[in-house]
Amino acid sequence: MTEPQHEPPPDLATLQRRLAEFAAARNWQPYHTPKNLVAALSVEASELVEIFQWLTPEESARVMDDPGTAHRVTDEVADVLAYLLQLCEVLGVDPLRALAAKIDRNEHRFPAP
């Protein structure tokens, strides 16, 4: 029996383009203001928090063991990332460059012992 072939994950630019095309096809761009996208991002992040809210640290470490909960987690992670990428697109922020610069600053601020 052969294992299923897995395609490599798409890059961020491809995902941002797909999100923009999805919104454009539905004429949602007028609603995708920075304020609205930040609010949506916050709501989706809160929905992710809700999954973990009352779990012990041990239970939270095993959250992906339950298929139903794992599906909820991956859906909320996808929602958070989608709104973050849309926000970056609207504001002209390159998320990978922003993260790399932040890591550089943190390495200087918090040197390893």
Helices and strands as residue ranges (DSSP letters): H 12-25, G 29-31, H 34-52, H 57-61, G 63-65, H 67-91, H 95-109
